[in-house]
Amino acid sequence: DAISTANNNTCIGNNAGSAITVGQGNVCIGASAGDAITGSNGKWNTAVGYGALGSNTSFFQSTAVGQGCLGSNTAHGNTGVGAKCLEDNTSGGGNNGFGYFCLNSVTTGDDNVGMGTAAGRYATGNENVFIGTSAGAAATSGNHNVYVGYKAGYDTTDAENNVFIGQSTQNDNAGS
């Protein structure tokens, strides 16, 4: 496809931003970065790294830095920094992840924050905070939780409305 009415896009790399025809203000750097951005709402996105924002279509204001970061994203307002960070996110919005495999499995969850390698790696819930390497790594469908520290709440799966602070707190327990 060729740019037809698109404005102010910057694309560097093989297939970077290759589907942009009408979007505006996108920055795509790296092979296949932002290669699916289409439609008039596909605007103001930043994709840096191989396959970053690879499935982003007509959504806006997402930032992905790292290989595969936000690779399945079809929502707006997400920020990911780190390889595979928020890689499986599809329709969840307002998520912020920083670290390798951070919030990797959030697909439809909204407003999650993760910082650290594998922090909230399998999380799918809403409004959770994961800070520390592998903090809440096994958390799945739980909502409104806070995990702070190395492997804090590591084995907790579907907890609701909890706070886990400290190294390895609440490990080997499932549920709330």
ABEGO torsion letter per residue (X at the ends): XBBAABBGBBBBEBGBGAABAABBGBBBBEBGBGAABBEAABBGBBBBEBGBGAABBABBGBBBBEBGBGAABABBGBBBBEBGBGAABAABBGBBBBEBGBGAABAABBGBBBBEBGBGAABABBGBBBBEBGBGAABBABBGBBBBEBGBGAABAABBGBBBBEBGBGBGBBEX
